[in-house]
Amino acid sequence: MTEVTRAAEPCGCGCECCSTTAKSTDQEIAELKELRQSVDRRLAELGQS
């Protein structure tokens, strides 16, 4: 089952509860790095206010 966000789009967070297929280690690492970059970018934005 795929979770759907409020925007009616499939959830792409990558957590086990939203993932329906197994991911390769490389794919999981790439997704986690992308998530880290997004978090760092948002933290920097909030720090500037």
N, CA, C and O atoms as a Maestro MAE file, in Angstrom:
{
 s_m_m2io_version
 :::
 2.0.0
}

f_m_ct {
 s_m_title
 :::
 protein
 m_atom[196] {
  # First column is atom index #
  i_m_mmod_type
  r_m_x_coord
  r_m_y_coord
  r_m_z_coord
  i_m_residue_number
  s_m_chain_name
  s_m_pdb_residue_name
  s_m_pdb_atom_name
  i_m_atomic_number
  :::
  1 25 0.846 -1.179 0.000 1 A "MET " " N  " 7
  2 3 0.000 0.000 0.000 1 A "MET " " CA " 6
  3 2 0.889 1.238 0.000 1 A "MET " " C  " 6
  4 15 1.878 1.286 0.732 1 A "MET " " O  " 8
  5 25 0.557 2.222 -0.795 2 A "THR " " N  " 7
  6 3 1.298 3.470 -0.863 2 A "THR " " CA " 6
  7 2 0.565 4.538 -0.077 2 A "THR " " C  " 6
  8 15 -0.636 4.741 -0.257 2 A "THR " " O  " 8
  9 25 1.287 5.215 0.790 3 A "GLU " " N  " 7
  10 3 0.706 6.336 1.523 3 A "GLU " " CA " 6
  11 2 0.560 7.521 0.576 3 A "GLU " " C  " 6
  12 15 1.365 7.686 -0.340 3 A "GLU " " O  " 8
  13 25 -0.443 8.331 0.787 4 A "VAL " " N  " 7
  14 3 -0.675 9.506 -0.048 4 A "VAL " " CA " 6
  15 2 -0.625 10.744 0.836 4 A "VAL " " C  " 6
  16 15 -1.230 10.776 1.908 4 A "VAL " " O  " 8
  17 25 0.092 11.754 0.385 5 A "THR " " N  " 7
  18 3 0.220 12.988 1.153 5 A "THR " " CA " 6
  19 2 -1.025 13.850 0.972 5 A "THR " " C  " 6
  20 15 -1.913 13.525 0.184 5 A "THR " " O  " 8
  21 25 -1.074 14.939 1.706 6 A "ARG " " N  " 7
  22 3 -2.206 15.861 1.591 6 A "ARG " " CA " 6
  23 2 -2.310 16.429 0.182 6 A "ARG " " C  " 6
  24 15 -3.390 16.830 -0.252 6 A "ARG " " O  " 8
  25 25 -1.199 16.464 -0.525 7 A "ALA " " N  " 7
  26 3 -1.195 16.965 -1.898 7 A "ALA " " CA " 6
  27 2 -1.637 15.880 -2.882 7 A "ALA " " C  " 6
  28 15 -1.581 16.070 -4.097 7 A "ALA " " O  " 8
  29 25 -2.072 14.754 -2.346 8 A "ALA " " N  " 7
  30 3 -2.559 13.618 -3.136 8 A "ALA " " CA " 6
  31 2 -1.469 13.014 -4.007 8 A "ALA " " C  " 6
  32 15 -1.743 12.467 -5.075 8 A "ALA " " O  " 8
  33 25 -0.222 13.120 -3.535 9 A "GLU " " N  " 7
  34 3 0.894 12.513 -4.236 9 A "GLU " " CA " 6
  35 2 1.443 11.385 -3.375 9 A "GLU " " C  " 6
  36 15 1.353 11.445 -2.149 9 A "GLU " " O  " 8
  37 25 2.006 10.365 -3.994 10 A "PRO " " N  " 7
  38 3 2.594 9.288 -3.200 10 A "PRO " " CA " 6
  39 2 3.691 9.820 -2.281 10 A "PRO " " C  " 6
  40 15 4.474 10.684 -2.675 10 A "PRO " " O  " 8
  41 25 3.741 9.309 -1.076 11 A "CYS " " N  " 7
  42 3 4.769 9.695 -0.128 11 A "CYS " " CA " 6
  43 2 6.108 9.186 -0.627 11 A "CYS " " C  " 6
  44 15 6.220 8.040 -1.063 11 A "CYS " " O  " 8
  45 25 7.098 10.015 -0.564 12 A "GLY " " N  " 7
  46 3 8.420 9.607 -1.025 12 A "GLY " " CA " 6
  47 2 9.471 9.676 0.062 12 A "GLY " " C  " 6
  48 15 10.658 9.823 -0.227 12 A "GLY " " O  " 8
  49 25 9.041 9.569 1.320 13 A "CYS " " N  " 7
  50 3 10.003 9.727 2.416 13 A "CYS " " CA " 6
  51 2 10.975 8.567 2.502 13 A "CYS " " C  " 6
  52 15 12.066 8.715 3.054 13 A "CYS " " O  " 8
  53 25 10.603 7.420 1.967 14 A "GLY " " N  " 7
  54 3 11.507 6.291 1.958 14 A "GLY " " CA " 6
  55 2 11.491 5.432 3.201 14 A "GLY " " C  " 6
  56 15 12.234 4.453 3.276 14 A "GLY " " O  " 8
  57 25 10.672 5.766 4.175 15 A "CYS " " N  " 7
  58 3 10.633 4.941 5.378 15 A "CYS " " CA " 6
  59 2 9.975 3.596 5.070 15 A "CYS " " C  " 6
  60 15 9.281 3.451 4.064 15 A "CYS " " O  " 8
  61 25 10.198 2.632 5.932 16 A "GLU " " N  " 7
  62 3 9.699 1.284 5.672 16 A "GLU " " CA " 6
  63 2 8.184 1.230 5.545 16 A "GLU " " C  " 6
  64 15 7.656 0.410 4.794 16 A "GLU " " O  " 8
  65 25 7.481 2.085 6.265 17 A "CYS " " N  " 7
  66 3 6.019 2.026 6.212 17 A "CYS " " CA " 6
  67 2 5.469 2.532 4.878 17 A "CYS " " C  " 6
  68 15 4.336 2.206 4.523 17 A "CYS " " O  " 8
  69 25 6.238 3.315 4.140 18 A "CYS " " N  " 7
  70 3 5.762 3.859 2.867 18 A "CYS " " CA " 6
  71 2 6.342 3.128 1.662 18 A "CYS " " C  " 6
  72 15 5.851 3.284 0.544 18 A "CYS " " O  " 8
  73 25 7.365 2.345 1.880 19 A "SER " " N  " 7
  74 3 8.035 1.677 0.777 19 A "SER " " CA " 6
  75 2 7.402 0.317 0.517 19 A "SER " " C  " 6
  76 15 7.183 -0.466 1.441 19 A "SER " " O  " 8
  77 25 7.117 0.052 -0.731 20 A "THR " " N  " 7
  78 3 6.505 -1.227 -1.086 20 A "THR " " CA " 6
  79 2 7.505 -2.168 -1.751 20 A "THR " " C  " 6
  80 15 7.211 -3.348 -1.939 20 A "THR " " O  " 8
  81 25 8.678 -1.660 -2.106 21 A "THR " " N  " 7
  82 3 9.682 -2.504 -2.740 21 A "THR " " CA " 6
  83 2 11.009 -2.342 -2.013 21 A "THR " " C  " 6
  84 15 11.287 -1.300 -1.418 21 A "THR " " O  " 8
  85 25 11.823 -3.392 -2.073 22 A "ALA " " N  " 7
  86 3 13.150 -3.335 -1.468 22 A "ALA " " CA " 6
  87 2 14.038 -2.417 -2.301 22 A "ALA " " C  " 6
  88 15 13.940 -2.391 -3.528 22 A "ALA " " O  " 8
  89 25 14.901 -1.669 -1.629 23 A "LYS " " N  " 7
  90 3 15.816 -0.763 -2.320 23 A "LYS " " CA " 6
  91 2 17.230 -1.306 -2.200 23 A "LYS " " C  " 6
  92 15 17.575 -1.986 -1.234 23 A "LYS " " O  " 8
  93 25 18.026 -0.994 -3.187 24 A "SER " " N  " 7
  94 3 19.431 -1.371 -3.099 24 A "SER " " CA " 6
  95 2 20.104 -0.457 -2.077 24 A "SER " " C  " 6
  96 15 19.608 0.628 -1.775 24 A "SER " " O  " 8
  97 25 21.220 -0.906 -1.561 25 A "THR " " N  " 7
  98 3 21.964 -0.097 -0.591 25 A "THR " " CA " 6
  99 2 22.364 1.235 -1.208 25 A "THR " " C  " 6
  100 15 22.248 2.275 -0.560 25 A "THR " " O  " 8
  101 25 22.829 1.215 -2.444 26 A "ASP " " N  " 7
  102 3 23.239 2.456 -3.115 26 A "ASP " " CA " 6
  103 2 22.075 3.421 -3.275 26 A "ASP " " C  " 6
  104 15 22.236 4.628 -3.097 26 A "ASP " " O  " 8
  105 25 20.902 2.891 -3.610 27 A "GLN " " N  " 7
  106 3 19.727 3.740 -3.775 27 A "GLN " " CA " 6
  107 2 19.318 4.355 -2.431 27 A "GLN " " C  " 6
  108 15 18.968 5.532 -2.356 27 A "GLN " " O  " 8
  109 25 19.367 3.547 -1.385 28 A "GLU " " N  " 7
  110 3 18.996 4.052 -0.072 28 A "GLU " " CA " 6
  111 2 19.977 5.125 0.399 28 A "GLU " " C  " 6
  112 15 19.564 6.134 0.971 28 A "GLU " " O  " 8
  113 25 21.271 4.914 0.162 29 A "ILE " " N  " 7
  114 3 22.277 5.904 0.535 29 A "ILE " " CA " 6
  115 2 22.058 7.206 -0.223 29 A "ILE " " C  " 6
  116 15 22.129 8.283 0.368 29 A "ILE " " O  " 8
  117 25 21.794 7.121 -1.520 30 A "ALA " " N  " 7
  118 3 21.555 8.324 -2.326 30 A "ALA " " CA " 6
  119 2 20.341 9.093 -1.817 30 A "ALA " " C  " 6
  120 15 20.372 10.321 -1.739 30 A "ALA " " O  " 8
  121 25 19.274 8.380 -1.470 31 A "GLU " " N  " 7
  122 3 18.071 9.048 -0.963 31 A "GLU " " CA " 6
  123 2 18.331 9.704 0.384 31 A "GLU " " C  " 6
  124 15 17.838 10.802 0.642 31 A "GLU " " O  " 8
  125 25 19.095 9.048 1.244 32 A "LEU " " N  " 7
  126 3 19.405 9.621 2.550 32 A "LEU " " CA " 6
  127 2 20.285 10.862 2.415 32 A "LEU " " C  " 6
  128 15 20.105 11.832 3.151 32 A "LEU " " O  " 8
  129 25 21.231 10.836 1.484 33 A "LYS " " N  " 7
  130 3 22.076 12.015 1.251 33 A "LYS " " CA " 6
  131 2 21.237 13.182 0.751 33 A "LYS " " C  " 6
  132 15 21.440 14.323 1.167 33 A "LYS " " O  " 8
  133 25 20.293 12.895 -0.143 34 A "GLU " " N  " 7
  134 3 19.408 13.947 -0.651 34 A "GLU " " CA " 6
  135 2 18.554 14.523 0.474 34 A "GLU " " C  " 6
  136 15 18.352 15.735 0.553 34 A "GLU " " O  " 8
  137 25 18.061 13.657 1.333 35 A "LEU " " N  " 7
  138 3 17.270 14.108 2.474 35 A "LEU " " CA " 6
  139 2 18.115 14.976 3.400 35 A "LEU " " C  " 6
  140 15 17.648 16.010 3.877 35 A "LEU " " O  " 8
  141 25 19.356 14.562 3.656 36 A "ARG " " N  " 7
  142 3 20.253 15.347 4.501 36 A "ARG " " CA " 6
  143 2 20.477 16.734 3.916 36 A "ARG " " C  " 6
  144 15 20.462 17.724 4.648 36 A "ARG " " O  " 8
  145 25 20.685 16.815 2.600 37 A "GLN " " N  " 7
  146 3 20.892 18.109 1.951 37 A "GLN " " CA " 6
  147 2 19.668 19.002 2.104 37 A "GLN " " C  " 6
  148 15 19.797 20.204 2.338 37 A "GLN " " O  " 8
  149 25 18.489 18.418 1.974 38 A "SER " " N  " 7
  150 3 17.252 19.182 2.132 38 A "SER " " CA " 6
  151 2 17.109 19.704 3.553 38 A "SER " " C  " 6
  152 15 16.715 20.852 3.762 38 A "SER " " O  " 8
  153 25 17.429 18.864 4.527 39 A "VAL " " N  " 7
  154 3 17.353 19.268 5.925 39 A "VAL " " CA " 6
  155 2 18.357 20.382 6.212 39 A "VAL " " C  " 6
  156 15 18.012 21.384 6.837 39 A "VAL " " O  " 8
  157 25 19.588 20.210 5.761 40 A "ASP " " N  " 7
  158 3 20.617 21.229 5.978 40 A "ASP " " CA " 6
  159 2 20.228 22.555 5.338 40 A "ASP " " C  " 6
  160 15 20.430 23.620 5.922 40 A "ASP " " O  " 8
  161 25 19.665 22.482 4.129 41 A "ARG " " N  " 7
  162 3 19.249 23.705 3.421 41 A "ARG " " CA " 6
  163 2 18.142 24.421 4.208 41 A "ARG " " C  " 6
  164 15 18.175 25.642 4.363 41 A "ARG " " O  " 8
  165 25 17.180 23.664 4.695 42 A "ARG " " N  " 7
  166 3 16.068 24.273 5.441 42 A "ARG " " CA " 6
  167 2 16.544 24.833 6.770 42 A "ARG " " C  " 6
  168 15 16.107 25.910 7.176 42 A "ARG " " O  " 8
  169 25 17.427 24.124 7.451 43 A "LEU " " N  " 7
  170 3 17.979 24.642 8.706 43 A "LEU " " CA " 6
  171 2 18.728 25.943 8.484 43 A "LEU " " C  " 6
  172 15 18.642 26.856 9.305 43 A "LEU " " O  " 8
  173 25 19.458 26.036 7.388 44 A "ALA " " N  " 7
  174 3 20.182 27.272 7.066 44 A "ALA " " CA " 6
  175 2 19.183 28.406 6.806 44 A "ALA " " C  " 6
  176 15 19.391 29.533 7.255 44 A "ALA " " O  " 8
  177 25 18.109 28.107 6.088 45 A "GLU " " N  " 7
  178 3 17.081 29.126 5.823 45 A "GLU " " CA " 6
  179 2 16.480 29.631 7.127 45 A "GLU " " C  " 6
  180 15 16.300 30.837 7.297 45 A "GLU " " O  " 8
  181 25 16.173 28.744 8.031 46 A "LEU " " N  " 7
  182 3 15.565 29.130 9.300 46 A "LEU " " CA " 6
  183 2 16.548 29.904 10.178 46 A "LEU " " C  " 6
  184 15 16.148 30.781 10.943 46 A "LEU " " O  " 8
  185 25 17.819 29.579 10.064 47 A "GLY " " N  " 7
  186 3 18.835 30.275 10.847 47 A "GLY " " CA " 6
  187 2 19.033 31.707 10.401 47 A "GLY " " C  " 6
  188 15 19.530 32.527 11.173 47 A "GLY " " O  " 8
  189 25 18.652 32.034 9.158 48 A "GLN " " N  " 7
  190 3 18.826 33.374 8.618 48 A "GLN " " CA " 6
  191 2 17.711 34.322 9.034 48 A "GLN " " C  " 6
  192 15 17.841 35.535 8.868 48 A "GLN " " O  " 8
  193 25 16.607 33.786 9.577 49 A "SER " " N  " 7
  194 3 15.492 34.671 9.921 49 A "SER " " CA " 6
  195 2 15.763 35.449 11.170 49 A "SER " " C  " 6
  196 15 14.924 36.241 11.599 49 A "SER " " O  " 8
  :::
 }
 m_bond[195] {
  # First column is bond index #
  i_m_from
  i_m_to
  i_m_order
  :::
  1 1 2 1
  2 2 3 1
  3 3 4 2
  4 3 5 1
  5 5 6 1
  6 6 7 1
  7 7 8 2
  8 7 9 1
  9 9 10 1
  10 10 11 1
  11 11 12 2
  12 11 13 1
  13 13 14 1
  14 14 15 1
  15 15 16 2
  16 15 17 1
  17 17 18 1
  18 18 19 1
  19 19 20 2
  20 19 21 1
  21 21 22 1
  22 22 23 1
  23 23 24 2
  24 23 25 1
  25 25 26 1
  26 26 27 1
  27 27 28 2
  28 27 29 1
  29 29 30 1
  30 30 31 1
  31 31 32 2
  32 31 33 1
  33 33 34 1
  34 34 35 1
  35 35 36 2
  36 35 37 1
  37 37 38 1
  38 38 39 1
  39 39 40 2
  40 39 41 1
  41 41 42 1
  42 42 43 1
  43 43 44 2
  44 43 45 1
  45 45 46 1
  46 46 47 1
  47 47 48 2
  48 47 49 1
  49 49 50 1
  50 50 51 1
  51 51 52 2
  52 51 53 1
  53 53 54 1
  54 54 55 1
  55 55 56 2
  56 55 57 1
  57 57 58 1
  58 58 59 1
  59 59 60 2
  60 59 61 1
  61 61 62 1
  62 62 63 1
  63 63 64 2
  64 63 65 1
  65 65 66 1
  66 66 67 1
  67 67 68 2
  68 67 69 1
  69 69 70 1
  70 70 71 1
  71 71 72 2
  72 71 73 1
  73 73 74 1
  74 74 75 1
  75 75 76 2
  76 75 77 1
  77 77 78 1
  78 78 79 1
  79 79 80 2
  80 79 81 1
  81 81 82 1
  82 82 83 1
  83 83 84 2
  84 83 85 1
  85 85 86 1
  86 86 87 1
  87 87 88 2
  88 87 89 1
  89 89 90 1
  90 90 91 1
  91 91 92 2
  92 91 93 1
  93 93 94 1
  94 94 95 1
  95 95 96 2
  96 95 97 1
  97 97 98 1
  98 98 99 1
  99 99 100 2
  100 99 101 1
  101 101 102 1
  102 102 103 1
  103 103 104 2
  104 103 105 1
  105 105 106 1
  106 106 107 1
  107 107 108 2
  108 107 109 1
  109 109 110 1
  110 110 111 1
  111 111 112 2
  112 111 113 1
  113 113 114 1
  114 114 115 1
  115 115 116 2
  116 115 117 1
  117 117 118 1
  118 118 119 1
  119 119 120 2
  120 119 121 1
  121 121 122 1
  122 122 123 1
  123 123 124 2
  124 123 125 1
  125 125 126 1
  126 126 127 1
  127 127 128 2
  128 127 129 1
  129 129 130 1
  130 130 131 1
  131 131 132 2
  132 131 133 1
  133 133 134 1
  134 134 135 1
  135 135 136 2
  136 135 137 1
  137 137 138 1
  138 138 139 1
  139 139 140 2
  140 139 141 1
  141 141 142 1
  142 142 143 1
  143 143 144 2
  144 143 145 1
  145 145 146 1
  146 146 147 1
  147 147 148 2
  148 147 149 1
  149 149 150 1
  150 150 151 1
  151 151 152 2
  152 151 153 1
  153 153 154 1
  154 154 155 1
  155 155 156 2
  156 155 157 1
  157 157 158 1
  158 158 159 1
  159 159 160 2
  160 159 161 1
  161 161 162 1
  162 162 163 1
  163 163 164 2
  164 163 165 1
  165 165 166 1
  166 166 167 1
  167 167 168 2
  168 167 169 1
  169 169 170 1
  170 170 171 1
  171 171 172 2
  172 171 173 1
  173 173 174 1
  174 174 175 1
  175 175 176 2
  176 175 177 1
  177 177 178 1
  178 178 179 1
  179 179 180 2
  180 179 181 1
  181 181 182 1
  182 182 183 1
  183 183 184 2
  184 183 185 1
  185 185 186 1
  186 186 187 1
  187 187 188 2
  188 187 189 1
  189 189 190 1
  190 190 191 1
  191 191 192 2
  192 191 193 1
  193 193 194 1
  194 194 195 1
  195 195 196 2
  :::
 }
}
